Amino acid sequence: MVLKTMSPSAYADKKDTGGFIMGVLTGLQPESVFHYFEEISRIPHGSGNIGKISDYLRDFAKERNLFHVQDKSGNVVIVKEAAAGFENEEPYILQAHMDMVAVADEDCDIDMKTEPLKLKTEAGKIYAEHTSLGGDDGIGVAYCLALLDAEDMVLPRLEVILTADEEVGMEGAKEIDLSMLQGHRMINLDQEEEGIFIVSCAGGARVDVDIPLEAEQEDTQGMRQMTLGVKGLLGGHSGVEIDKGRGNANWILGALLCGLTLRFDIRLSNIQGGQADNAIPREAEAMIFVREENVSEIDAFLKEEEDKFKKELGDKDPGFHLAKLYHNSTVFDKCFSRQSTAQAFSCLCKLPNGVVDMSEDVEGLVETSLNLGVMSLQEDNLRLSYAVRSSVDQSREHLCRNMTMVAERAGAATQVRNAYPGWAYRKESPLRDKMVAVYAKLYGKEPTVQAIHAGLECGILAGKIANLDCVSIGPDLFDVHTAQEKMDIASVGRVWEYLLAVLKG
């Protein structure tokens, strides 16, 4: 296999050996796939920051004289014509998204908007030091680039769709024009478990709730400033892990503050939790004012509530704990009134969070859920940002309406945005039948075929390509959308071999 390697100036410190830029993943197999994954990892590509990765993909195609289109949203389509003898075979569409959920450990000093990921390998897995890895969906992009770059593979026409900003409402997929494509069978490369073929998924939306806060006009004399934090939770993907019983740091902190406002004079000063609305938050922290005479009672209340949460979470989230710190400084930040503080956290507790309904048709499948992914203080309001998911579009719409009504009763404003449809199951699917048969031939067993609660772009793209037949596959990824994300090296290789067998078969 011959690979043409780009060498932007940003990579000038890397030694070029045998057509590849030397790096942490050099020598891993399949070499071409890991080469491109590492190149992608050197380019910051968190959602909303995809300009450079989009240009890299465009330049990749341009250098190889491949037909390509880059649109105003940053989406890139690349076409590689069929090899001799395959001109009459139906093209394959391959699809992945170029953005990642960029989250980092609390004490991480890496600027994920400007700095590369620091890749590491250990015990057969790849991870990024102190940050998310971006295997979702960098490995899908890497598979596509390796196939497009291979000069000695005899394959049908490949039509590659690389979308922008999938993780923030699938905005790229909504805007993309695919009228130039000829294929009607698509392999989506955004799955996170090897041997499990996804053939249907949930739709979703983002919901922002802005709860008004009133600035404190009264004197805060005799009050003490306190920082209260929820720490040590596992977090995770808000679709895949929503049914695992893990704690949501934003909701737990909000519930604690609601309980405090019912018993004591509490004034909110600042609050922050979570980094992405589609990631279950691991940590959240608030700065509040409390009355000096209530400190011992507040400590006792928090200890009692901490014990309750520890018991409830148990082995599902064993690292949970509270952290609190009283400040002795006489210089106080601004704060909000006792009444508006109480109303804000009362509203938060009235809004749902987590699993809402389970499917009646598919055992064990979450049908509808929502995740309070980001909680932040704006100018004069508390903003709650949710990722809403449902495999039934009507149920998603009903949940969004219900949230709007609850918020409006509390005087809050709600914005529903970035809605996208689910991907319906096809009873007849020649592509699925072929892929199952190839898998069984290679491994002596059939793969698991299932629907998932997480969102994929297949539903949106099916609305743009007539009679689209689609299956989603991928290698083993762990703890995606968290700083603990890992990718299994051997699994990446097996999925590559399987993908080649499907395309060649």
Buried (B, 14 or more C-beta within 10 A) or exposed (E): EEBEBEEBEEBEEBEEEEEBBBBBBBEBEBBBBBBBBBBBBBBBBBBBBBEBBBBBBBBBBEEBEBEBBBBEBBBBBBBBEBBEEBEEEBBBBBBBBBBBBBBBBEEBEBEBEEEBBBBBBEEEBBBBBBBBBBBBBBBBBBBBBBBBBBEEBEBBBBBBBBBBBBBBBBBBBBBBEBEEBEBBBBBBBBBBBBBBBBBBBBBBBBBBBBBBBBEBEEEBEEBBBBBBBBBBBBBBBBBBBBBEBBBBBBBBBBBBBBBBBEEBBBBBBBBBBBBBBBBBBBBBBBBBBBBEEBBEEBEEBBEEBBEEBBEEBEEEBEEBEBEBEEEEEEEBEEBBBBEBBBBBBBBBEEBBBBBBBBBEEBEEBBBBBBBBBBBBBEEEBBBBBBBBBBBBBEBBBBBBEEBBEBBEEBEBBBEBEBBBBBBBBBEEBEBBEBBBEBBEEEEEEEBEBBBBBBBBBBBBBBEBBEEBBBBBBBBBBBBBBBBBBBBBBBBBBBBBEBBBBBBEE
